[in-house]
Amino acid sequence: MSSGSQQDPGLAALVRGFRGRRCLVVGDVMLDVFERGRAVRLAPDAPVPVVTDIRTASSPGGAANVAANLASLGADVTMLSVIGDDPTGAELLRELQGLGIRTEDVVKVSERATVAKRRLVADGVILARVDSGDKETIGDATEEELAEKANALVESAEVIVVSDYSGGVLTQRVADALGETGHGCIVLDSKELLRLRWREGSLAAATPNHLEAQEALGLDVGRDPERVDAGAIGEALRREIGADALAVTLAEEGVAVVDDTGVTRIGGRRVADPDVNGAGDTFLAAFALSLGGGARPTVAARLGIEAATLAVARPGTAPVGTRELLQRLPEEDGRSEKSLEEDLQRVRWSGGKIVFTNGCFDLLHPGHLSLLREARALGDMLVVGVNTDASACRVKGSGRPVTPQEDRMELLEALPCVDHVVLFEEDTPEALIRDIKPDLHVKGGDHAGDRLSEESVVRELGGEVIVLPLLPGRSASATIEQIRSANETVRASVNGAGETAEARL
């Protein structure tokens, strides 16, 4: 993380830079369940409403909601936590996996019950919340496994978000495992900020709300954010935690950011009938991703406020997407497209690596996806060159491509691991490589041992060619041939049946 830069990237550039950023989320996960219905009358046996037409919906909660928000903003997210080996835990994993979040490092403990928070909502009003599940501190063996996983996963993460709901997962040993790595972008959000000790300088930032900040310092809690001296509270708490920066959220009043430069108050945005469930997690996700992109804490807080404003305007726990966040930005920052040149400059400015790969990408398949994910993991930005229809026809032969260039580009642009897609008309990408000047040029294993025509250009520009292995049995050309062969078989069968019928006549 670069927090002392003299010039920040634009807000829109930061948001577009979220895509593919590798994030590790460590913390207490839970399942949020909302049962929504209509209140039709009061019950005769108690002064409570009778709720009918109930619809049930569930979503990731706690640290899992932070992960969901990061994924919705385009990040490549790994979840590290503990759940029970129970139906609630299984449902939570399905929800996370459906969002593209990696869950293989979530530890299942058979004797533990996964936390669930069930809310009964009638006509938009929460009538009751029922909590279940275990929040006891994890056992020694599980703690050791989690600490080892944390230490191993930090190496490949650009951003680490610690989401502590005091649910027993984050222990001092796990915190030490994270702090000892010397990672430059660990962001803490905790319900009990001083419960754990953090190595001095290990936290890039912490994001308490003003109530949590007051409670942590043992103050008489004032609930009105307008009357809270958030700057003084933030400075005292920052010294206690040892974080580089503190962002104290103040509900609709905005955020007070405290860092080496002093206190900066950033105004919030008011929303009619806000639903604050999960809004802090949305702020945290945008804030952390912005810090990981080189933004100062004050700039990161601005984006966090915009994202949280979108979240509180909708019912329930609802992650915010990149496109809608971009649409909220000021006109000078919120253009619908950012040029490739500006994003290349941003990555170079932050000292990151630019990765380039190219191909026809006709009939996108898991082999392509694996290659692109691995390529993106090698650097900080992935640019994909795509052959135009005319170029693909020359390279692949008559009848190709089967998917037009507009569709191929749209599919690639939808992948979180891809930052930019660029068409090129030539048969080989040398000219495009000269424009992009990538640090790494990645090709699939089918080119192993081949002398690439563009290799000399890459090396001339100071770059490196890397060949990644392909998934076995995955080939667009083979799939297309199978489809064509099957079509020929069907036509032959239909023609044969027609000739037989004609003979019978």
Helices and strands as residue ranges (DSSP letters): H 11-16, E 22-27, E 29-42, E 49-62, H 63-72, E 76-80, E 82-84, H 87-98, E 107-109, E 116-122, E 125-132, H 140-153, G 154-156, E 159-164, H 172-179, E 186-190, E 205-206, H 210-216, G 225-227, H 230-241, E 245-249, G 251-253, E 255-259, E 262-266, H 279-292, H 297-312, H 322-328, H 340-349, E 354-359, H 366-377, E 381-387, H 389-396, H 405-413, E 420-424, H 430-436, E 440-444, G 445-447, H 455-460, E 464-468, H 476-504
